[in-house]
Amino acid sequence: MIVTPGFAAATIVFFFTMILVITRPMKLNEAVYACAGAITVMLLGIVSLADIAEIYFKIEDASITIISNFILALILDRIGFFQLVAEYLIRLSRNSGPRLFWLTAGLSYLMTLLFNNDGCILILTPLLIKLLNATSFKKHEKFPILLTSALVATASSAPIGVSNIVNLVALKIIGMSLHEHVWMMFLPATLGVVFLTFLLYGLLRKSIPKTFVSKPFSPDSNRFHHPLKPLNSAKINPKHVLMICSFILGMRIILISSSMLGLSLSFLSIAGVLLLYLFTRKTYQISMRRTLTKAPWHVFLFAFAMYILIYGLNNVGITAELTKYMADMIKSMPLAESSMTIALVTAALSNLINNHPALMLMMMALSDLHLNPIILKASYMAIIIGSDIGSLVTPIGTLATLLWLYILKENGIKIKWKSYMKVTLLAIPLTVVVTVFFLLGWIYLNINM
């Protein structure tokens, strides 16, 4: 491969931008650094205006869907829904540390499934910190609960696709529908998350107290840092809980089903937000203006800017080289071996440069291969496993874990890389391998039915 000035420039800008995104000098939002990198490659002429229009078309629906889901979660947080859930968590645990571990893992899975992984991290992590601070958990005993919640929440974005903006963008790139993703991925990825949770429990159980003492807590303490405040939580009417839960579940089913009819995910997501707002506006005095100011608009900017950077790498020939590598690998290996290799390569890339650019690079390369449907879908799912689960080996592998570390730090909890990776170096690669086996088994079962 010939290294041209454009190739060198695009590569340098990309890696410099990723260093800034990961280290966050001056504590600016990640989107600021990503946008600076994107503007640079545009000024250098590496990405054209036509490319910008194509990028916008590919991420617009996914971004609006994810932001709408986040606003949905913000409204529920505003009315005290998640505080009530956290209180139930303590009651159901019956002051048992292991039981609290499993309940927290289950709640993290459900919150990502019903909303999205970043929303789960932003809302659940602060509540867990406050919950644990109101118990007899010692400092080192909080680590297993907090780590498991973060890892399970992020890994749980794999089963249904709509829980992660990168997954939705990936579907657009290769032309797959959301219901196809759910059919192919829900069972294997869920089994993978269950396997991961058992592994984490095995690795961390010695640090989990068998029993603990708890007292009532309020998430509005002045000593408590919540990234979504100031929005003082209301007290939810318990009679509304079942209704709201049914509504959220119904919204997820409608979103997945609508993809079979070719309906817009973003339109339906916005409609869901408006319905919940109309229901809560008078009873809980919800202000849509105040809620919108707390929405993660930077997610759209970050995804847009990262895609521009990846398009820059594509335009200078990097994805073409990656396509050649993937083509040789898929042609020379059986489906099981190539799927496993693709998942592990994606995981390695994700931990080096973050899973947003890693998944986009792999998907753009995959879309150029013109594979038969079975191999294409298996390769796509392997990339998703490597991106959503495999990226968790290092704290910089996903935006969600970077956000998690920031929330912990703001609340006076410092997690060392050594402590984090002592667990993930064993748990995550093994989970990726096992999840790919689950996926292949599901594919072969469907082919032979």
Secondary structure, DSSP 4 states (H G I P E B T S, - for coil): ----HHHHHHHHHHHHHHHHHHH-GGG--HHHHHHHHHHHHHHTTSS-HHHHHHHHHHHHHHHHHHHHHHHHHHHHHHTTHHHHHHHHHHHHHTTBHHHHHHHHHHHHHHHHHHS-HHHHHHHHHHHHHHHHHTBS--HHHHHHHHHHHHHHHHHTTTTTSTT-HHHHHHHHHHT--HHHHHHHHHHHHHHHHHHHHHHHHHHHGGGS-SB--B----TT-TT---TT-S-------HHHHHHHHHHHHHHHHHHHHHHHHT--HHHHHHHHHHHHHHHHHHHHT--HHHHHHTS-HHHHHHHHHHHHHHHHHHHTTHHHHHHHHHHHHHHHS-HHHHHHHHHHHHHHHHHHH-HHHHHHHHHHHHHTS---HHHHHHHHHHHHHHHHTGGGGSTTS-HHHHHHHHHHHHTT----HHHHHHHHHHHHHHHHHHHHHHHHHHHHHHHT-
